[in-house]
């Protein structure tokens, strides 16, 4: 998982020591391939906002 209810999690959070859990910072989605795609969507959303148009849905768009 890369999202918890509280970030950063407290040191005694049970998942941090669980042998079958892998916890990453929320930036775990920032891969080399995703950075240009995320930047383009953010830019497109800004342009659409300034033009009074609908934003691009971020999840599962491309």
PDBQT receptor file of N, H, CA, C and O in Angstrom, charges set to zero:
ATOM      1  N   UNK A   1       0.839  -1.186   0.000  1.00  0.00    +0.000 N 
ATOM      2  CA  UNK A   1       0.000   0.000   0.000  1.00  0.00    +0.000 C 
ATOM      3  C   UNK A   1       0.879   1.243   0.000  1.00  0.00    +0.000 C 
ATOM      4  O   UNK A   1       2.003   1.220   0.502  1.00  0.00    +0.000 OA
ATOM      5  N   UNK A   2       0.369   2.307  -0.556  1.00  0.00    +0.000 N 
ATOM      6  H   UNK A   2      -0.543   2.326  -0.964  1.00  0.00    +0.000 HD
ATOM      7  CA  UNK A   2       1.092   3.574  -0.466  1.00  0.00    +0.000 C 
ATOM      8  C   UNK A   2       0.204   4.665   0.107  1.00  0.00    +0.000 C 
ATOM      9  O   UNK A   2       0.513   5.851  -0.013  1.00  0.00    +0.000 OA
ATOM     10  N   UNK A   3      -0.903   4.267   0.732  1.00  0.00    +0.000 N 
ATOM     11  H   UNK A   3      -1.154   3.304   0.829  1.00  0.00    +0.000 HD
ATOM     12  CA  UNK A   3      -1.793   5.238   1.361  1.00  0.00    +0.000 C 
ATOM     13  C   UNK A   3      -2.278   4.671   2.690  1.00  0.00    +0.000 C 
ATOM     14  O   UNK A   3      -2.782   3.550   2.746  1.00  0.00    +0.000 OA
ATOM     15  N   UNK A   4      -2.127   5.435   3.739  1.00  0.00    +0.000 N 
ATOM     16  H   UNK A   4      -1.717   6.346   3.694  1.00  0.00    +0.000 HD
ATOM     17  CA  UNK A   4      -2.635   5.060   5.047  1.00  0.00    +0.000 C 
ATOM     18  C   UNK A   4      -3.516   6.188   5.565  1.00  0.00    +0.000 C 
ATOM     19  O   UNK A   4      -3.470   7.305   5.048  1.00  0.00    +0.000 OA
ATOM     20  N   UNK A   5      -4.315   5.897   6.582  1.00  0.00    +0.000 N 
ATOM     21  H   UNK A   5      -4.352   4.990   7.002  1.00  0.00    +0.000 HD
ATOM     22  CA  UNK A   5      -5.180   6.931   7.154  1.00  0.00    +0.000 C 
ATOM     23  C   UNK A   5      -4.377   8.106   7.691  1.00  0.00    +0.000 C 
ATOM     24  O   UNK A   5      -4.800   9.258   7.587  1.00  0.00    +0.000 OA
ATOM     25  N   UNK A   6      -3.220   7.811   8.266  1.00  0.00    +0.000 N 
ATOM     26  H   UNK A   6      -2.877   6.875   8.351  1.00  0.00    +0.000 HD
ATOM     27  CA  UNK A   6      -2.362   8.857   8.820  1.00  0.00    +0.000 C 
ATOM     28  C   UNK A   6      -0.980   8.726   8.186  1.00  0.00    +0.000 C 
ATOM     29  O   UNK A   6      -0.362   7.663   8.243  1.00  0.00    +0.000 OA
ATOM     30  N   UNK A   7      -0.504   9.801   7.587  1.00  0.00    +0.000 N 
ATOM     31  H   UNK A   7      -1.006  10.665   7.540  1.00  0.00    +0.000 HD
ATOM     32  CA  UNK A   7       0.819   9.780   6.959  1.00  0.00    +0.000 C 
ATOM     33  C   UNK A   7       1.654  10.932   7.485  1.00  0.00    +0.000 C 
ATOM     34  O   UNK A   7       1.175  12.066   7.509  1.00  0.00    +0.000 OA
ATOM     35  N   UNK A   8       2.862  10.687   7.899  1.00  0.00    +0.000 N 
ATOM     36  H   UNK A   8       3.251   9.766   7.879  1.00  0.00    +0.000 HD
ATOM     37  CA  UNK A   8       3.450   9.363   8.030  1.00  0.00    +0.000 C 
ATOM     38  C   UNK A   8       2.774   8.594   9.163  1.00  0.00    +0.000 C 
ATOM     39  O   UNK A   8       2.246   9.196  10.098  1.00  0.00    +0.000 OA
ATOM     40  N   UNK A   9       2.791   7.270   9.078  1.00  0.00    +0.000 N 
ATOM     41  H   UNK A   9       3.220   6.781   8.318  1.00  0.00    +0.000 HD
ATOM     42  CA  UNK A   9       2.146   6.482  10.126  1.00  0.00    +0.000 C 
ATOM     43  C   UNK A   9       2.951   6.540  11.425  1.00  0.00    +0.000 C 
ATOM     44  O   UNK A   9       4.163   6.756  11.398  1.00  0.00    +0.000 OA
ATOM     45  N   UNK A  10       2.281   6.347  12.555  1.00  0.00    +0.000 N 
ATOM     46  H   UNK A  10       1.297   6.171  12.577  1.00  0.00    +0.000 HD
ATOM     47  CA  UNK A  10       3.024   6.305  13.810  1.00  0.00    +0.000 C 
ATOM     48  C   UNK A  10       3.988   5.111  13.819  1.00  0.00    +0.000 C 
ATOM     49  O   UNK A  10       3.740   4.104  13.156  1.00  0.00    +0.000 OA
ATOM     50  N   UNK A  11       5.056   5.228  14.554  1.00  0.00    +0.000 N 
ATOM     51  H   UNK A  11       5.257   6.046  15.093  1.00  0.00    +0.000 HD
ATOM     52  CA  UNK A  11       6.083   4.181  14.577  1.00  0.00    +0.000 C 
ATOM     53  C   UNK A  11       5.540   2.826  15.018  1.00  0.00    +0.000 C 
ATOM     54  O   UNK A  11       6.097   1.790  14.654  1.00  0.00    +0.000 OA
ATOM     55  N   UNK A  12       4.468   2.819  15.793  1.00  0.00    +0.000 N 
ATOM     56  H   UNK A  12       4.016   3.660  16.089  1.00  0.00    +0.000 HD
ATOM     57  CA  UNK A  12       3.926   1.544  16.275  1.00  0.00    +0.000 C 
ATOM     58  C   UNK A  12       2.770   1.007  15.403  1.00  0.00    +0.000 C 
ATOM     59  O   UNK A  12       2.054   0.095  15.819  1.00  0.00    +0.000 OA
ATOM     60  N   UNK A  13       2.594   1.566  14.213  1.00  0.00    +0.000 N 
ATOM     61  H   UNK A  13       3.175   2.307  13.876  1.00  0.00    +0.000 HD
ATOM     62  CA  UNK A  13       1.523   1.098  13.326  1.00  0.00    +0.000 C 
ATOM     63  C   UNK A  13       1.751  -0.388  13.019  1.00  0.00    +0.000 C 
ATOM     64  O   UNK A  13       2.856  -0.759  12.623  1.00  0.00    +0.000 OA
ATOM     65  N   UNK A  14       0.740  -1.248  13.190  1.00  0.00    +0.000 N 
ATOM     66  H   UNK A  14      -0.157  -0.947  13.512  1.00  0.00    +0.000 HD
ATOM     67  CA  UNK A  14       0.928  -2.694  13.039  1.00  0.00    +0.000 C 
ATOM     68  C   UNK A  14       1.379  -3.130  11.641  1.00  0.00    +0.000 C 
ATOM     69  O   UNK A  14       2.076  -4.137  11.517  1.00  0.00    +0.000 OA
ATOM     70  N   UNK A  15       1.008  -2.416  10.610  1.00  0.00    +0.000 N 
ATOM     71  H   UNK A  15       0.441  -1.598  10.711  1.00  0.00    +0.000 HD
ATOM     72  CA  UNK A  15       1.407  -2.830   9.266  1.00  0.00    +0.000 C 
ATOM     73  C   UNK A  15       2.896  -2.627   8.998  1.00  0.00    +0.000 C 
ATOM     74  O   UNK A  15       3.465  -3.294   8.134  1.00  0.00    +0.000 OA
ATOM     75  N   UNK A  16       3.521  -1.725   9.720  1.00  0.00    +0.000 N 
ATOM     76  H   UNK A  16       3.059  -1.183  10.422  1.00  0.00    +0.000 HD
ATOM     77  CA  UNK A  16       4.940  -1.447   9.481  1.00  0.00    +0.000 C 
ATOM     78  C   UNK A  16       5.835  -2.642   9.792  1.00  0.00    +0.000 C 
ATOM     79  O   UNK A  16       6.917  -2.772   9.218  1.00  0.00    +0.000 OA
ATOM     80  N   UNK A  17       5.400  -3.500  10.681  1.00  0.00    +0.000 N 
ATOM     81  H   UNK A  17       4.521  -3.394  11.147  1.00  0.00    +0.000 HD
ATOM     82  CA  UNK A  17       6.201  -4.668  11.050  1.00  0.00    +0.000 C 
ATOM     83  C   UNK A  17       5.582  -5.980  10.564  1.00  0.00    +0.000 C 
ATOM     84  O   UNK A  17       6.117  -7.055  10.834  1.00  0.00    +0.000 OA
ATOM     85  N   UNK A  18       4.466  -5.897   9.856  1.00  0.00    +0.000 N 
ATOM     86  H   UNK A  18       4.031  -5.024   9.636  1.00  0.00    +0.000 HD
ATOM     87  CA  UNK A  18       3.802  -7.115   9.382  1.00  0.00    +0.000 C 
ATOM     88  C   UNK A  18       4.653  -7.751   8.279  1.00  0.00    +0.000 C 
ATOM     89  O   UNK A  18       5.076  -7.057   7.354  1.00  0.00    +0.000 OA
ATOM     90  N   UNK A  19       4.910  -9.064   8.362  1.00  0.00    +0.000 N 
ATOM     91  H   UNK A  19       4.566  -9.629   9.112  1.00  0.00    +0.000 HD
ATOM     92  CA  UNK A  19       5.796  -9.714   7.387  1.00  0.00    +0.000 C 
ATOM     93  C   UNK A  19       5.240  -9.779   5.963  1.00  0.00    +0.000 C 
ATOM     94  O   UNK A  19       5.996  -9.982   5.013  1.00  0.00    +0.000 OA
ATOM     95  N   UNK A  20       3.936  -9.610   5.810  1.00  0.00    +0.000 N 
ATOM     96  H   UNK A  20       3.321  -9.445   6.581  1.00  0.00    +0.000 HD
ATOM     97  CA  UNK A  20       3.344  -9.700   4.470  1.00  0.00    +0.000 C 
ATOM     98  C   UNK A  20       2.872  -8.354   3.943  1.00  0.00    +0.000 C 
ATOM     99  O   UNK A  20       2.114  -8.303   2.974  1.00  0.00    +0.000 OA
ATOM    100  N   UNK A  21       3.306  -7.268   4.563  1.00  0.00    +0.000 N 
ATOM    101  H   UNK A  21       3.922  -7.310   5.350  1.00  0.00    +0.000 HD
ATOM    102  CA  UNK A  21       2.881  -5.933   4.134  1.00  0.00    +0.000 C 
ATOM    103  C   UNK A  21       4.078  -5.138   3.631  1.00  0.00    +0.000 C 
ATOM    104  O   UNK A  21       5.162  -5.178   4.214  1.00  0.00    +0.000 OA
ATOM    105  N   UNK A  22       3.862  -4.425   2.553  1.00  0.00    +0.000 N 
ATOM    106  H   UNK A  22       2.982  -4.393   2.080  1.00  0.00    +0.000 HD
ATOM    107  CA  UNK A  22       4.876  -3.514   2.028  1.00  0.00    +0.000 C 
ATOM    108  C   UNK A  22       4.256  -2.120   2.013  1.00  0.00    +0.000 C 
ATOM    109  O   UNK A  22       3.279  -1.875   1.306  1.00  0.00    +0.000 OA
ATOM    110  N   UNK A  23       4.819  -1.225   2.782  1.00  0.00    +0.000 N 
ATOM    111  H   UNK A  23       5.613  -1.423   3.357  1.00  0.00    +0.000 HD
ATOM    112  CA  UNK A  23       4.301   0.134   2.912  1.00  0.00    +0.000 C 
ATOM    113  C   UNK A  23       5.315   1.079   2.272  1.00  0.00    +0.000 C 
ATOM    114  O   UNK A  23       6.493   1.064   2.628  1.00  0.00    +0.000 OA
ATOM    115  N   UNK A  24       4.859   1.895   1.335  1.00  0.00    +0.000 N 
ATOM    116  H   UNK A  24       3.902   1.908   1.045  1.00  0.00    +0.000 HD
ATOM    117  CA  UNK A  24       5.726   2.869   0.694  1.00  0.00    +0.000 C 
ATOM    118  C   UNK A  24       5.163   4.267   0.936  1.00  0.00    +0.000 C 
ATOM    119  O   UNK A  24       3.983   4.402   1.259  1.00  0.00    +0.000 OA
ATOM    120  N   UNK A  25       5.979   5.306   0.787  1.00  0.00    +0.000 N 
ATOM    121  H   UNK A  25       6.938   5.196   0.525  1.00  0.00    +0.000 HD
ATOM    122  CA  UNK A  25       5.442   6.662   0.864  1.00  0.00    +0.000 C 
ATOM    123  C   UNK A  25       4.420   6.863  -0.261  1.00  0.00    +0.000 C 
ATOM    124  O   UNK A  25       4.438   6.142  -1.258  1.00  0.00    +0.000 OA
ATOM    125  N   UNK A  26       3.556   7.820  -0.096  1.00  0.00    +0.000 N 
ATOM    126  H   UNK A  26       3.542   8.405   0.715  1.00  0.00    +0.000 HD
ATOM    127  CA  UNK A  26       2.516   8.053  -1.102  1.00  0.00    +0.000 C 
ATOM    128  C   UNK A  26       3.107   8.360  -2.472  1.00  0.00    +0.000 C 
ATOM    129  O   UNK A  26       2.408   8.238  -3.477  1.00  0.00    +0.000 OA
ATOM    130  N   UNK A  27       4.343   8.746  -2.536  1.00  0.00    +0.000 N 
ATOM    131  H   UNK A  27       4.911   8.845  -1.720  1.00  0.00    +0.000 HD
ATOM    132  CA  UNK A  27       4.977   9.031  -3.819  1.00  0.00    +0.000 C 
ATOM    133  C   UNK A  27       5.366   7.755  -4.560  1.00  0.00    +0.000 C 
ATOM    134  O   UNK A  27       6.034   7.812  -5.593  1.00  0.00    +0.000 OA
ATOM    135  N   UNK A  28       4.952   6.610  -4.036  1.00  0.00    +0.000 N 
ATOM    136  H   UNK A  28       4.410   6.563  -3.197  1.00  0.00    +0.000 HD
ATOM    137  CA  UNK A  28       5.252   5.344  -4.687  1.00  0.00    +0.000 C 
ATOM    138  C   UNK A  28       4.716   5.257  -6.104  1.00  0.00    +0.000 C 
ATOM    139  O   UNK A  28       5.177   4.423  -6.883  1.00  0.00    +0.000 OA
ATOM    140  N   UNK A  29       3.766   6.089  -6.451  1.00  0.00    +0.000 N 
ATOM    141  H   UNK A  29       3.392   6.767  -5.818  1.00  0.00    +0.000 HD
ATOM    142  CA  UNK A  29       3.214   6.078  -7.811  1.00  0.00    +0.000 C 
ATOM    143  C   UNK A  29       4.050   6.892  -8.783  1.00  0.00    +0.000 C 
ATOM    144  O   UNK A  29       3.766   6.892  -9.981  1.00  0.00    +0.000 OA
ATOM    145  N   UNK A  30       5.060   7.578  -8.306  1.00  0.00    +0.000 N 
ATOM    146  H   UNK A  30       5.291   7.578  -7.333  1.00  0.00    +0.000 HD
ATOM    147  CA  UNK A  30       5.892   8.436  -9.163  1.00  0.00    +0.000 C 
ATOM    148  C   UNK A  30       6.967   7.603  -9.847  1.00  0.00    +0.000 C 
ATOM    149  O   UNK A  30       8.080   7.469  -9.339  1.00  0.00    +0.000 OA
ATOM    150  N   UNK A  31       6.632   7.055 -10.981  1.00  0.00    +0.000 N 
ATOM    151  H   UNK A  31       5.727   7.164 -11.394  1.00  0.00    +0.000 HD
ATOM    152  CA  UNK A  31       7.608   6.309 -11.765  1.00  0.00    +0.000 C 
ATOM    153  C   UNK A  31       8.139   7.195 -12.879  1.00  0.00    +0.000 C 
ATOM    154  O   UNK A  31       7.578   8.252 -13.169  1.00  0.00    +0.000 OA
ATOM    155  N   UNK A  32       9.203   6.765 -13.485  1.00  0.00    +0.000 N 
ATOM    156  H   UNK A  32       9.659   5.907 -13.250  1.00  0.00    +0.000 HD
ATOM    157  CA  UNK A  32       9.792   7.511 -14.599  1.00  0.00    +0.000 C 
ATOM    158  C   UNK A  32       8.747   7.739 -15.690  1.00  0.00    +0.000 C 
ATOM    159  O   UNK A  32       8.669   8.825 -16.264  1.00  0.00    +0.000 OA
ATOM    160  N   UNK A  33       7.942   6.708 -15.974  1.00  0.00    +0.000 N 
ATOM    161  H   UNK A  33       8.005   5.825 -15.508  1.00  0.00    +0.000 HD
ATOM    162  CA  UNK A  33       6.943   6.810 -17.039  1.00  0.00    +0.000 C 
ATOM    163  C   UNK A  33       5.742   7.668 -16.648  1.00  0.00    +0.000 C 
ATOM    164  O   UNK A  33       5.111   8.280 -17.510  1.00  0.00    +0.000 OA
ATOM    165  N   UNK A  34       5.424   7.717 -15.358  1.00  0.00    +0.000 N 
ATOM    166  H   UNK A  34       5.937   7.221 -14.657  1.00  0.00    +0.000 HD
ATOM    167  CA  UNK A  34       4.215   8.434 -14.944  1.00  0.00    +0.000 C 
ATOM    168  C   UNK A  34       4.408   9.948 -14.841  1.00  0.00    +0.000 C 
ATOM    169  O   UNK A  34       3.433  10.693 -14.939  1.00  0.00    +0.000 OA
ATOM    170  N   UNK A  35       5.635  10.413 -14.645  1.00  0.00    +0.000 N 
ATOM    171  H   UNK A  35       6.426   9.808 -14.565  1.00  0.00    +0.000 HD
ATOM    172  CA  UNK A  35       5.865  11.842 -14.422  1.00  0.00    +0.000 C 
ATOM    173  C   UNK A  35       5.391  12.703 -15.598  1.00  0.00    +0.000 C 
ATOM    174  O   UNK A  35       4.644  13.655 -15.370  1.00  0.00    +0.000 OA
ATOM    175  N   UNK A  36       5.789  12.416 -16.851  1.00  0.00    +0.000 N 
ATOM    176  H   UNK A  36       6.395  11.643 -17.036  1.00  0.00    +0.000 HD
ATOM    177  CA  UNK A  36       5.298  13.248 -17.963  1.00  0.00    +0.000 C 
ATOM    178  C   UNK A  36       3.774  13.171 -18.121  1.00  0.00    +0.000 C 
ATOM    179  O   UNK A  36       3.122  14.166 -18.437  1.00  0.00    +0.000 OA
ATOM    180  N   UNK A  37       3.224  11.985 -17.898  1.00  0.00    +0.000 N 
ATOM    181  H   UNK A  37       3.753  11.176 -17.642  1.00  0.00    +0.000 HD
ATOM    182  CA  UNK A  37       1.772  11.814 -18.028  1.00  0.00    +0.000 C 
ATOM    183  C   UNK A  37       1.036  12.647 -16.979  1.00  0.00    +0.000 C 
ATOM    184  O   UNK A  37       0.042  13.301 -17.296  1.00  0.00    +0.000 OA
ATOM    185  N   UNK A  38       1.517  12.628 -15.731  1.00  0.00    +0.000 N 
ATOM    186  H   UNK A  38       2.324  12.097 -15.474  1.00  0.00    +0.000 HD
ATOM    187  CA  UNK A  38       0.881  13.407 -14.671  1.00  0.00    +0.000 C 
ATOM    188  C   UNK A  38       1.034  14.906 -14.919  1.00  0.00    +0.000 C 
ATOM    189  O   UNK A  38       0.109  15.679 -14.672  1.00  0.00    +0.000 OA
ATOM    190  N   UNK A  39       2.194  15.308 -15.402  1.00  0.00    +0.000 N 
ATOM    191  H   UNK A  39       2.945  14.680 -15.602  1.00  0.00    +0.000 HD
ATOM    192  CA  UNK A  39       2.412  16.728 -15.701  1.00  0.00    +0.000 C 
ATOM    193  C   UNK A  39       1.484  17.199 -16.809  1.00  0.00    +0.000 C 
ATOM    194  O   UNK A  39       0.933  18.298 -16.736  1.00  0.00    +0.000 OA
ATOM    195  N   UNK A  40       1.309  16.369 -17.841  1.00  0.00    +0.000 N 
ATOM    196  H   UNK A  40       1.756  15.476 -17.901  1.00  0.00    +0.000 HD
ATOM    197  CA  UNK A  40       0.429  16.739 -18.950  1.00  0.00    +0.000 C 
ATOM    198  C   UNK A  40      -1.022  16.863 -18.484  1.00  0.00    +0.000 C 
ATOM    199  O   UNK A  40      -1.732  17.781 -18.893  1.00  0.00    +0.000 OA
ATOM    200  N   UNK A  41      -1.454  15.950 -17.640  1.00  0.00    +0.000 N 
ATOM    201  H   UNK A  41      -0.878  15.203 -17.307  1.00  0.00    +0.000 HD
ATOM    202  CA  UNK A  41      -2.830  16.030 -17.131  1.00  0.00    +0.000 C 
ATOM    203  C   UNK A  41      -3.028  17.270 -16.277  1.00  0.00    +0.000 C 
ATOM    204  O   UNK A  41      -4.053  17.942 -16.386  1.00  0.00    +0.000 OA
ATOM    205  N   UNK A  42      -2.053  17.579 -15.425  1.00  0.00    +0.000 N 
ATOM    206  H   UNK A  42      -1.220  17.033 -15.337  1.00  0.00    +0.000 HD
ATOM    207  CA  UNK A  42      -2.162  18.774 -14.586  1.00  0.00    +0.000 C 
ATOM    208  C   UNK A  42      -2.224  20.033 -15.443  1.00  0.00    +0.000 C 
ATOM    209  O   UNK A  42      -3.011  20.941 -15.172  1.00  0.00    +0.000 OA
ATOM    210  N   UNK A  43      -1.395  20.079 -16.471  1.00  0.00    +0.000 N 
ATOM    211  H   UNK A  43      -0.756  19.342 -16.691  1.00  0.00    +0.000 HD
ATOM    212  CA  UNK A  43      -1.386  21.235 -17.376  1.00  0.00    +0.000 C 
ATOM    213  C   UNK A  43      -2.708  21.337 -18.131  1.00  0.00    +0.000 C 
ATOM    214  O   UNK A  43      -3.277  22.421 -18.252  1.00  0.00    +0.000 OA
ATOM    215  N   UNK A  44      -3.185  20.219 -18.629  1.00  0.00    +0.000 N 
ATOM    216  H   UNK A  44      -2.722  19.338 -18.530  1.00  0.00    +0.000 HD
ATOM    217  CA  UNK A  44      -4.464  20.205 -19.344  1.00  0.00    +0.000 C 
ATOM    218  C   UNK A  44      -5.602  20.648 -18.423  1.00  0.00    +0.000 C 
ATOM    219  O   UNK A  44      -6.487  21.390 -18.850  1.00  0.00    +0.000 OA
ATOM    220  N   UNK A  45      -5.587  20.200 -17.165  1.00  0.00    +0.000 N 
ATOM    221  H   UNK A  45      -4.868  19.597 -16.818  1.00  0.00    +0.000 HD
ATOM    222  CA  UNK A  45      -6.617  20.628 -16.225  1.00  0.00    +0.000 C 
ATOM    223  C   UNK A  45      -6.559  22.134 -15.975  1.00  0.00    +0.000 C 
ATOM    224  O   UNK A  45      -7.600  22.782 -15.867  1.00  0.00    +0.000 OA
ATOM    225  N   UNK A  46      -5.366  22.688 -15.883  1.00  0.00    +0.000 N 
ATOM    226  H   UNK A  46      -4.520  22.161 -15.971  1.00  0.00    +0.000 HD
ATOM    227  CA  UNK A  46      -5.229  24.133 -15.688  1.00  0.00    +0.000 C 
ATOM    228  C   UNK A  46      -5.761  24.891 -16.897  1.00  0.00    +0.000 C 
ATOM    229  O   UNK A  46      -6.505  25.860 -16.742  1.00  0.00    +0.000 OA
ATOM    230  N   UNK A  47      -5.390  24.463 -18.091  1.00  0.00    +0.000 N 
ATOM    231  H   UNK A  47      -4.786  23.676 -18.217  1.00  0.00    +0.000 HD
ATOM    232  CA  UNK A  47      -5.873  25.109 -19.318  1.00  0.00    +0.000 C 
ATOM    233  C   UNK A  47      -7.390  25.009 -19.396  1.00  0.00    +0.000 C 
ATOM    234  O   UNK A  47      -8.062  25.995 -19.698  1.00  0.00    +0.000 OA
ATOM    235  N   UNK A  48      -7.935  23.824 -19.127  1.00  0.00    +0.000 N 
ATOM    236  H   UNK A  48      -7.389  23.023 -18.882  1.00  0.00    +0.000 HD
ATOM    237  CA  UNK A  48      -9.394  23.654 -19.161  1.00  0.00    +0.000 C 
ATOM    238  C   UNK A  48     -10.085  24.543 -18.143  1.00  0.00    +0.000 C 
ATOM    239  O   UNK A  48     -11.128  25.127 -18.437  1.00  0.00    +0.000 OA
ATOM    240  N   UNK A  49      -9.514  24.653 -16.944  1.00  0.00    +0.000 N 
ATOM    241  H   UNK A  49      -8.667  24.178 -16.706  1.00  0.00    +0.000 HD
ATOM    242  CA  UNK A  49     -10.091  25.515 -15.919  1.00  0.00    +0.000 C 
ATOM    243  C   UNK A  49     -10.125  26.967 -16.387  1.00  0.00    +0.000 C 
ATOM    244  O   UNK A  49     -11.137  27.651 -16.236  1.00  0.00    +0.000 OA
ATOM    245  N   UNK A  50      -9.014  27.433 -16.954  1.00  0.00    +0.000 N 
ATOM    246  H   UNK A  50      -8.192  26.877 -17.077  1.00  0.00    +0.000 HD
ATOM    247  CA  UNK A  50      -8.948  28.816 -17.418  1.00  0.00    +0.000 C 
ATOM    248  C   UNK A  50      -9.904  29.082 -18.571  1.00  0.00    +0.000 C 
ATOM    249  O   UNK A  50     -10.354  30.213 -18.756  1.00  0.00    +0.000 OA
ATOM    250  N   UNK A  51     -10.216  28.052 -19.345  1.00  0.00    +0.000 N 
ATOM    251  H   UNK A  51      -9.851  27.133 -19.194  1.00  0.00    +0.000 HD
ATOM    252  CA  UNK A  51     -11.163  28.190 -20.459  1.00  0.00    +0.000 C 
ATOM    253  C   UNK A  51     -12.597  27.927 -20.021  1.00  0.00    +0.000 C 
ATOM    254  O   UNK A  51     -13.520  28.031 -20.829  1.00  0.00    +0.000 OA
ATOM    255  N   UNK A  52     -12.797  27.581 -18.732  1.00  0.00    +0.000 N 
ATOM    256  H   UNK A  52     -12.048  27.496 -18.075  1.00  0.00    +0.000 HD
ATOM    257  CA  UNK A  52     -14.138  27.292 -18.226  1.00  0.00    +0.000 C 
ATOM    258  C   UNK A  52     -14.652  25.931 -18.660  1.00  0.00    +0.000 C 
ATOM    259  O   UNK A  52     -15.861  25.703 -18.687  1.00  0.00    +0.000 OA
ATOM    260  N   UNK A  53     -13.752  25.032 -18.997  1.00  0.00    +0.000 N 
ATOM    261  H   UNK A  53     -12.770  25.217 -18.974  1.00  0.00    +0.000 HD
ATOM    262  CA  UNK A  53     -14.137  23.699 -19.449  1.00  0.00    +0.000 C 
ATOM    263  C   UNK A  53     -13.952  22.670 -18.333  1.00  0.00    +0.000 C 
ATOM    264  O   UNK A  53     -13.346  22.947 -17.298  1.00  0.00    +0.000 OA
ATOM    265  N   UNK A  54     -14.488  21.490 -18.573  1.00  0.00    +0.000 N 
ATOM    266  H   UNK A  54     -14.980  21.265 -19.414  1.00  0.00    +0.000 HD
ATOM    267  CA  UNK A  54     -14.443  20.417 -17.601  1.00  0.00    +0.000 C 
ATOM    268  C   UNK A  54     -13.014  19.882 -17.455  1.00  0.00    +0.000 C 
ATOM    269  O   UNK A  54     -12.246  19.844 -18.417  1.00  0.00    +0.000 OA
ATOM    270  N   UNK A  55     -12.676  19.468 -16.214  1.00  0.00    +0.000 N 
ATOM    271  H   UNK A  55     -13.300  19.499 -15.433  1.00  0.00    +0.000 HD
ATOM    272  CA  UNK A  55     -11.344  18.918 -15.958  1.00  0.00    +0.000 C 
ATOM    273  C   UNK A  55     -11.209  17.488 -16.479  1.00  0.00    +0.000 C 
ATOM    274  O   UNK A  55     -12.202  16.806 -16.733  1.00  0.00    +0.000 OA
ATOM    275  N   UNK A  56      -9.978  17.058 -16.631  1.00  0.00    +0.000 N 
ATOM    276  H   UNK A  56      -9.171  17.613 -16.425  1.00  0.00    +0.000 HD
ATOM    277  CA  UNK A  56      -9.679  15.698 -17.048  1.00  0.00    +0.000 C 
ATOM    278  C   UNK A  56      -9.713  14.816 -15.810  1.00  0.00    +0.000 C 
ATOM    279  O   UNK A  56      -9.079  15.133 -14.804  1.00  0.00    +0.000 OA
ATOM    280  N   UNK A  57     -10.434  13.735 -15.875  1.00  0.00    +0.000 N 
ATOM    281  H   UNK A  57     -10.949  13.477 -16.693  1.00  0.00    +0.000 HD
ATOM    282  CA  UNK A  57     -10.467  12.795 -14.758  1.00  0.00    +0.000 C 
ATOM    283  C   UNK A  57      -9.093  12.158 -14.639  1.00  0.00    +0.000 C 
ATOM    284  O   UNK A  57      -8.545  11.670 -15.627  1.00  0.00    +0.000 OA
ATOM    285  N   UNK A  58      -8.537  12.157 -13.445  1.00  0.00    +0.000 N 
ATOM    286  H   UNK A  58      -8.982  12.553 -12.641  1.00  0.00    +0.000 HD
ATOM    287  CA  UNK A  58      -7.165  11.694 -13.245  1.00  0.00    +0.000 C 
ATOM    288  C   UNK A  58      -7.029  10.170 -13.271  1.00  0.00    +0.000 C 
ATOM    289  O   UNK A  58      -6.037   9.657 -13.787  1.00  0.00    +0.000 OA
ATOM    290  N   UNK A  59      -7.974   9.458 -12.742  1.00  0.00    +0.000 N 
ATOM    291  H   UNK A  59      -8.781   9.875 -12.323  1.00  0.00    +0.000 HD
ATOM    292  CA  UNK A  59      -7.831   8.000 -12.634  1.00  0.00    +0.000 C 
ATOM    293  C   UNK A  59      -8.279   7.298 -13.916  1.00  0.00    +0.000 C 
ATOM    294  O   UNK A  59      -9.351   7.573 -14.455  1.00  0.00    +0.000 OA
ATOM    295  N   UNK A  60      -7.441   6.399 -14.380  1.00  0.00    +0.000 N 
ATOM    296  H   UNK A  60      -6.570   6.176 -13.942  1.00  0.00    +0.000 HD
ATOM    297  CA  UNK A  60      -7.774   5.509 -15.499  1.00  0.00    +0.000 C 
ATOM    298  C   UNK A  60      -8.129   6.241 -16.787  1.00  0.00    +0.000 C 
ATOM    299  O   UNK A  60      -8.968   5.776 -17.558  1.00  0.00    +0.000 OA
ATOM    300  N   UNK A  61      -7.498   7.371 -17.018  1.00  0.00    +0.000 N 
ATOM    301  H   UNK A  61      -6.816   7.748 -16.392  1.00  0.00    +0.000 HD
ATOM    302  CA  UNK A  61      -7.799   8.131 -18.241  1.00  0.00    +0.000 C 
ATOM    303  C   UNK A  61      -6.988   7.614 -19.426  1.00  0.00    +0.000 C 
ATOM    304  O   UNK A  61      -7.546   7.389 -20.500  1.00  0.00    +0.000 OA
ATOM    305  N   UNK A  62      -5.691   7.424 -19.250  1.00  0.00    +0.000 N 
ATOM    306  H   UNK A  62      -5.238   7.607 -18.378  1.00  0.00    +0.000 HD
ATOM    307  CA  UNK A  62      -4.842   6.996 -20.352  1.00  0.00    +0.000 C 
ATOM    308  C   UNK A  62      -4.153   5.715 -20.033  1.00  0.00    +0.000 C 
ATOM    309  O   UNK A  62      -3.391   5.203 -20.854  1.00  0.00    +0.000 OA
TER     310      UNK A  62
